[in-house]
Amino acid sequence: MDKPETPNTPKSQETFFEFPCQFPIKIMANPGKEVTQFVLDALEKHIIDSENIEFKTRESKTGKYISITAIFTATNKAQLDALYTEISSHPEVHMVL
């Protein structure tokens, strides 16, 4: 017989983060100004305190990919879900971590 879920069981937890918290997001994409601007626009759309986003880009050794790292104050899980969904929707984005 299965145990009933309690608020402390991992299955019932929505996230392991305590909000608000500093949150790093990393994006791997094809290089280009358009994808970088798309990511910046998405961050500004979903983050209230967007002027405090730490934003870095780095090209791979071969120049085939770009990594974008943004560190910001996340306020809740819904915000992170919306941000991941929007950024992942871009055709030039390969991965969002």
Secondary structure, DSSP 8 states (H G I E B T S, - for coil): ------TTSGGG-S-S--SSEEEEEEEEE---HHHHHHHHHHHHHH-TTGGG-EEEEEE-TTSS-EEEEEEEEE--HHHHHHHHHHHHTSTTEEEE-
